[in-house]
Amino acid sequence: MPRTRTSAVPSLAAALLAMPLAACGADRYVTNATYPADFRERHPIILADAPETLDVFVTSAHGIDARQRTDILAYASEYRRHGKSVVTAYLPNGTGQERALQGALKAVRQVFAEAGVPASALRVARYTPTEPMLAAPIRLSYARLSARVDSKCGTWPEDLASGSSVDGWKNRPYWNLGCAYQANFAAQVADPLDLARPRPEGPVDTIKRLNANQKLREGKDPSTIYTIEATQISNAVGGN
């Protein structure tokens, strides 16, 4: 019996020593970040249908001016390329300018016809202005595929200068970093499909390829060498 008790003492001591080590091991457990470190993952660009609008302001009692005519013509051309729905012309209610509005709407129809947009693609609806003191335009709108940022810029889930915690000490990008860049990049993309897949390659230059292969067979350099011919410019004034 005494022999058994003496052998149990080292086992108990080893267990007591292992307890604080196990606690330290739990503190060293590393968890993932609360949000992705890559700004393209935090603020991804998505493709979605969105309204493309143009406000046509009534500038005269007879229709529109030359500046807005150019704007409507460009708008109609973009509609022919990217439009996925009919164009809705929203006319304001209660402005007391019904005659001028109808004149502007007639001018819009004429410009659309010049751009090759059929009359059936334009419909008219009404809306009530929220600010009676402001100029109420005719709002043109149609749906098109567009690129936009899926998240909202200006969100700050953590305080960068947090004095009450160690969140500000972490060496990682803050949440809002890159959001404005992604939003501007998405707004400048001419064709949103370029973000989804590359464009197909164009046809190869067969003549250039055959010439390069012929040079290789002859042991010549197949690269293209451009030469600039030197030109002499006389700076003499009144000379013969």
C-alpha positions in Angstrom: 0.0 0.0 0.0 2.7 2.6 0.8 4.3 1.8 -2.5 1.1 2.6 -4.3 0.7 6.0 -2.6 4.2 7.1 -3.5 3.7 6.3 -7.2 0.5 8.4 -7.3 2.3 11.6 -6.1 4.3 12.2 -9.3 1.1 11.6 -11.4 -0.8 14.2 -9.4 2.0 16.8 -9.7 2.2 16.3 -13.4 -1.5 16.9 -13.8 -1.3 20.1 -11.8 1.5 21.4 -13.9 -0.4 20.6 -17.1 -3.4 22.6 -16.1 -1.9 26.1 -16.6 -0.2 25.0 -19.8 -3.6 24.0 -21.2 -5.0 27.4 -20.3 -2.2 29.1 -22.1 -2.8 26.9 -25.1 -6.4 28.2 -25.3 -5.3 31.8 -25.3 -3.1 31.1 -28.4 -6.0 29.9 -30.5 -6.1 32.0 -33.6 -9.5 32.9 -35.1 -10.2 34.3 -38.6 -10.6 38.1 -39.2 -14.1 39.5 -38.8 -14.0 40.6 -42.5 -11.8 39.8 -45.5 -8.5 41.5 -45.8 -8.8 42.0 -49.6 -10.9 45.0 -50.5 -12.2 43.2 -53.6 -13.8 40.7 -51.2 -15.1 43.3 -48.7 -16.5 45.5 -51.5 -17.2 43.2 -54.5 -18.5 44.6 -57.8 -21.7 42.9 -59.0 -23.7 43.1 -62.2 -27.4 44.1 -61.8 -30.1 45.8 -63.6 -30.4 49.5 -62.7 -32.3 52.5 -64.0 -30.5 54.8 -66.5 -32.1 58.2 -66.1 -31.9 61.6 -67.7 -33.7 64.8 -66.4 -35.0 67.1 -69.2 -35.7 70.5 -67.8 -38.3 72.8 -69.5 -36.3 75.8 -70.6 -38.9 77.4 -72.9 -42.6 77.3 -73.8 -41.9 75.7 -77.1 -39.7 72.7 -76.2 -36.1 72.2 -75.4 -32.8 74.0 -76.1 -29.9 72.8 -78.3 -27.9 71.6 -75.2 -30.7 69.3 -74.0 -31.3 68.1 -77.6 -27.7 66.8 -77.7 -28.1 65.2 -74.3 -31.3 63.4 -75.4 -29.8 62.2 -78.7 -26.8 60.6 -76.8 -29.3 59.1 -74.3 -31.3 57.6 -77.1 -28.2 56.2 -78.7 -27.2 54.5 -75.4 -30.7 53.1 -75.1 -30.5 51.4 -78.5 -27.2 49.7 -77.4 -28.0 48.8 -73.8 -31.8 49.3 -73.2 -33.6 46.3 -71.6 -37.0 47.9 -71.2 -39.1 50.7 -72.6 -38.3 54.3 -71.9 -40.6 55.9 -69.4 -41.0 59.7 -69.5 -42.2 60.8 -66.1 -44.1 64.2 -66.3 -44.5 66.2 -63.1 -47.9 67.1 -61.7 -49.1 70.4 -60.4 -46.4 72.6 -62.0 -48.8 74.9 -64.0 -46.6 74.4 -67.0 -48.6 71.7 -68.9 -48.2 73.4 -72.2 -44.4 73.7 -71.9 -44.2 70.1 -70.7 -46.1 68.8 -73.7 -43.9 70.8 -76.0 -40.8 69.3 -74.3 -42.3 65.8 -74.5 -43.0 66.3 -78.2 -39.4 67.4 -78.8 -38.2 64.3 -76.9 -40.2 62.1 -79.2 -38.8 63.8 -82.2 -35.2 63.3 -81.0 -35.9 59.6 -80.2 -37.3 59.1 -83.7 -34.1 60.7 -85.3 -32.0 58.3 -83.2 -34.0 55.3 -84.6 -36.0 54.5 -81.4 -39.5 53.5 -82.3 -42.5 55.4 -80.9 -43.7 52.2 -79.1 -40.5 52.2 -76.9 -41.6 55.4 -75.2 -44.4 55.6 -72.7 -45.6 58.4 -70.4 -46.3 58.4 -66.7 -46.8 61.0 -64.0 -45.1 61.8 -60.7 -45.6 64.3 -57.9 -42.6 66.5 -57.1 -41.5 66.4 -53.5 -40.2 70.0 -53.5 -42.7 72.4 -55.1 -40.2 75.3 -55.1 -37.7 73.4 -57.2 -37.8 73.0 -61.0 -39.5 69.7 -61.9 -38.0 68.1 -65.0 -39.2 65.4 -67.3 -37.4 62.3 -66.1 -36.5 59.7 -68.7 -35.7 56.2 -67.4 -35.0 52.7 -68.7 -33.4 49.6 -67.3 -29.9 48.4 -68.3 -27.2 46.1 -67.1 -24.8 48.0 -64.9 -21.9 47.4 -62.5 -22.1 48.6 -58.9 -20.5 47.9 -55.5 -22.5 45.4 -53.4 -21.7 47.0 -50.0 -22.3 50.5 -48.7 -19.4 52.9 -48.5 -18.9 55.0 -45.4 -19.4 52.1 -43.0 -17.1 52.1 -40.0 -17.8 49.0 -37.8 -14.7 49.6 -35.7 -13.1 52.7 -34.2 -9.6 53.2 -35.7 -8.4 55.1 -32.7 -10.1 52.8 -30.1 -8.7 53.6 -26.7 -10.8 51.2 -24.8 -9.8 48.1 -26.8 -6.9 46.7 -28.8 -8.9 46.7 -32.1 -6.9 49.8 -33.4 -3.7 48.0 -32.8 -4.3 45.2 -35.3 -2.3 45.5 -38.5 -5.1 45.0 -41.0 -7.0 47.2 -43.4 -10.0 49.0 -42.1 -13.5 48.1 -43.5 -14.1 51.2 -45.6 -10.6 51.0 -47.3 -11.1 50.5 -51.1 -14.8 51.1 -51.2 -14.6 54.4 -53.0 -12.1 53.0 -55.5 -14.4 50.0 -56.3 -17.4 52.3 -56.7 -15.5 54.7 -59.1 -14.1 51.8 -61.0 -17.6 50.2 -61.5 -19.0 53.6 -62.6 -16.4 54.0 -65.3 -16.7 50.6 -66.9 -18.1 51.1 -70.4 -19.4 47.5 -70.7 -20.2 45.7 -67.5 -19.8 42.3 -69.2 -16.0 43.0 -69.3 -16.0 42.4 -65.6 -17.7 39.0 -66.0 -15.6 37.6 -68.9 -12.9 38.6 -71.4 -13.8 39.5 -75.0 -13.1 37.0 -77.7 -9.9 37.3 -79.6 -10.0 38.9 -83.0 -8.7 37.2 -86.2 -5.0 36.7 -86.5 -2.9 38.5 -89.1 -2.2 35.7 -91.5 0.2 37.6 -93.7 2.3 38.8 -90.8 2.4 35.3 -89.4 3.5 33.8 -92.8 6.2 36.4 -93.2 7.6 35.7 -89.6 7.6 32.0 -90.3 9.5 32.5 -93.6 12.1 34.6 -91.8 12.6 31.9 -89.2 13.1 29.3 -91.9 15.8 31.6 -93.5 17.5 32.1 -90.2 16.5 35.8 -90.0 15.2 37.9 -87.1 11.3 37.7 -87.4 10.8 40.8 -85.3 9.5 44.0 -86.8 12.1 46.8 -87.1 10.8 50.3 -87.4 13.0 53.0 -88.9 12.5 56.7 -88.7 13.8 58.6 -91.7 15.7 61.7 -90.7 14.2 64.9 -92.1 16.1 68.1 -92.6 14.3 71.3 -91.6 15.7 74.5 -92.8 15.4 77.2 -90.3 16.8 79.9 -92.6 14.5 82.9 -92.9 14.3 84.3 -96.4 16.8 81.9 -97.8 16.7 80.5 -101.4 
